[in-house]
Amino acid sequence: MEVAAEVEAIVRNNGAIPATIAIIDGLIHVGLEKEELHRIATDQSILKASIRDLATISAKKLSAATTVAATSHIAHAAGISYFATGGLGGVHRGAQETWDESADLHSLATIPVLVVSAGAKSILDVPATLERLETLSVPIVGFKTTRFPGFYLADSGFDIEYRADSPEEVAAIWNARTLVKTSHSGMVVANPVINQMDVTLHETTLRNGLAASDAAGIKGKAVTPFLLDYFHSNTNGESLRVNIEIIKANAALAARIAVAAN
């Protein structure tokens, strides 16, 4: 709750208007009142909704937080073009057998919303995720970097072709999509975390978390929240610290890009 309030303040302080998105009792909210934000932050029954879940959750009058895909869909429907998140979904490890990849990838290819993130979640198959984004013609721009970030880590180990060194430069690229007729898709701005998690701690926790998820038979969209919770429980607060730093930094950058582009 405290972080959510701080993030909204950061957006305002950088000249933009925050509109936190969630579904409450079947109604989609674009911008939350204080009591609504409190409920999303504290209610243990809150679901995780992607695009395919929206109609069912609406009809059943349920409550949910939204994935990158669902948030982008709702933001676009509301006329919002700039979105800050933590990490992108992508291709899961072992997808060559399971075909398990996030709906975030398809949404980035088809929904014209600029997404600022700290790269893809490091629990994913990062090279395969980058290949899919290329296949789907999703532009990726590194913010002051040509290395793709890995969420908890500033560098996932993989290059990206293009970088921008200011919000104005990002905004110019975003606006140029209209001129070259590629404005049907979104764009990823990859903003690396400044104070990353210790690399050894990250690798050990990831290896143990993957083993634990396999042992528990965790599959599909349940894998990501399981592994994120495993990191939260097994890094002595480091994953929470990095998560908070990521969302604050991405919110500030997204706000600055929105101001520069308009």
Secondary structure, 3 states (H helix, E strand, C coil): CHHHHHHHHHHHHCCCCCCCEEEECCEEEECCCHHHHHHHHHCCCCEEECHHHHHHHHHCCCCEEECHHHHHHHHHHCCCCEEECCCECCECCCHHHHCCECHHHHHHHHCCCEEEECEECCCCCHHHHHHHHHHCCCCEEEECCCEEEECCEEEEEEECCEEECCHHHHHHHHHHHHHCCCCCCCEEEECCCCCCCCHHHHHHHHHHHHHHHHHHCCCHHHHHHHHHHHHHHHCCCHHHHHHHHHHHHHHHHHHHHHHHHC
